[in-house]
């Protein structure tokens, strides 16, 4: 692998880490908002949507973590 491609991968890793941090923050805030809902709203359609959002954010975070690991293994 030449230096240009290594630099591109390093830049991609930096962007992935930034996205990871932003999505983790969004997920944490959504979890906190859900936890602060009255119990009656947690079991409503709104609560279901929030839980789906949390799951989707978690899946996205996992995907970014997998991408980061794959890129870090490139020599």
N, C-alpha and C positions, 0 to 999 in steps of 0.2 A: 504494500500500500504506500502510495506516495504522500508527501507532506501536505499537498492540497486536500486530498481526501481525508487525511487525519484531522486537518483543521476543520473541514466541513462536519465531520463526525463530532468533534469537540463542541462546535457551535450548536449542533443538533442536541447534544446532551445538555447543554446549558439551557436551551429552550424547553426541553422536556422537564428539567428540574424546576424551572420557573412555572410551567403549567401544573406540575405536580403540587407545588406549594399553593398555587391559587385554588386548585380544585380541592385540596385538603382543607383549606380555610373555608371554602364555600360549603363543603360537607359538614364540617364542624359547626358552622353557623346554622345550617338547616337542622342538624340534630338538636342543637340548643333550642331553636325555635319550636321544634316538635315537642321536646321535653317540657317546655314552658306552656304548652297548650293545656287548657283544662282537659281532664280525662274524657269528658263527653265529646270534645272536638278531635281528640286523638283517634277515636273510633269512628269518625265521620269520613265523608268523601275527601274533605280537605286533609285530614290526617293520612289517609291512604295515599293521596298524591304526594305528600311530603315524604312518606316512607319510600315510595317509588323513586322520588328524586334522590334520596340518600343512597338507595341501592344503585341507581344509575351512576351517581358520582363515584361511589366506591368501585364499581366496575371500571370506570374510566381511569381512576387512580391506579388500579391493579394493572390495567393495560399499559399505562405509562411506565410503571415500575418494571414490567416485563420488557418493554422496548429499551429502557435504560440498561437493564442487565444484558440484553443482547448486544447493544452497541459497545458496552464496556468489555465484552469478550472479543471484540475485533482487534486483531493485531496488525 
